[in-house]
Amino acid sequence: MALLSRTGQYGRAEADLEILRGRVPRNFGVFSHLYWSGETAAAIAYFDDLARRRNFPLWMNLWGSLMLADPQGDVEHADRRIEQAVDYLEEGARSRTLWVPQVRTIARAQCTDAVVTVLRENDRYQRWLRSVGLDDDVRDAFIGMVNKHSASIGIAIGR
């Protein structure tokens, strides 16, 4: 559903959302659809309502905060959302409720390039990556190992 919305297939996404709403009236899919269809104010209000719920999962708080950190317009708002996301990263690593190795990949899949850039430039995020062993040096070493064997394994990773 989020992929449908992200790729502009709004009609198909809305049909899927109707099915989901029948089972789960307030859900992350609605937020994602509002966000990717450009209804930013509605997405912010919807996400903030979801985030106030006691049982709202940490990973949804993380991805929603990151998605809403798009620096278009209100840079102060974007900075607050990035800091909030890093809070969730730290909490998730501490409590082991977040699958840490996926963070970089999912950020690129769920967020705009502008958000990924702002996140990568954030000092706290870089410190967090180092603290969990996912900093650029580790990533580059892994990419180097994979690319060293790319001819035999059929996989090459760009930087």
VENDA-V87360 format. One record per backbone hydrogen bond with DSSP energy under -0.5 kcal/mol. CO is the residue of the C=O (numbers start at 1). NH is the residue of the N-H. If there is no record, write none. Layout:
<<CO/NH> <CO/NH>>
This chain:
<<1/5> <2/6> <3/7> <4/9> <5/8> <8/10> <9/13> <10/14> <11/15> <12/16> <13/17> <14/18> <15/19> <16/20> <17/21> <18/22> <19/23> <20/23> <20/24> <25/27> <27/30> <27/31> <28/32> <29/33> <30/34> <31/35> <32/36> <33/37> <34/39> <35/38> <38/40> <39/43> <40/44> <41/45> <42/46> <43/47> <44/48> <45/49> <46/50> <47/51> <48/52> <50/53> <53/56> <57/61> <58/62> <59/63> <60/64> <61/65> <62/66> <63/67> <64/68> <66/69> <67/70> <72/74> <73/75> <74/78> <75/79> <76/80> <77/81> <78/82> <79/83> <80/84> <81/85> <82/86> <83/87> <84/88> <85/89> <86/90> <87/91> <88/92> <89/93> <90/94> <91/95> <92/96> <92/97> <92/98> <98/100> <99/102> <100/103> <102/106> <103/107> <104/108> <105/109> <106/110> <107/111> <112/116> <113/117> <114/118> <115/119> <116/120> <117/121> <119/122> <122/126> <123/127> <124/128> <125/129> <126/130> <127/131> <128/132> <129/134> <129/135> <130/133> <135/139> <136/140> <137/141> <138/142> <139/143> <140/144> <141/145> <142/146> <143/147> <144/148> <145/149> <146/149> <147/150> <149/152> <149/153> <150/154>>
